[in-house]
Amino acid sequence: MNPKCRFVGWMLEDEGVLGSVHIGTGTSITLGGTTKTRSHYDLILRRPTLELDRVVLIQEGNLKM
């Protein structure tokens, strides 16, 4: 959640944009994890609403904490 990151079409930059949500599934070996699969997929959500345990953390891309 870096306020200086901007969406530029490069995953390593885009996944850090403040107010976005990055979801990754699959292999985590290259990140220091222990899960090894045939593939890894990333998804970036722009202007998401994220709720955890009934607490809104991000609403339409704006941090609420």
C-alpha positions, 0 to 999 in steps of 0.5 A: 500500500504505497501512496507513490505507486501508480497503475502502469501495467507492470504487476510489481508496481500495480500490486502496491497501489494504495487503495487496491487489493492484490490477490495471489493464488498458486505457487509461493516458493519464489516468495519464500513459501512452501506451496508448489503448484504448476501455476501462479495467478495474480488479481488486482482489484481497483477501487475495491470494498474490503470487509474483514470480520464485519469491519470495512477496511477499504471502501471503494478504494479509500482506506477506512482505518 
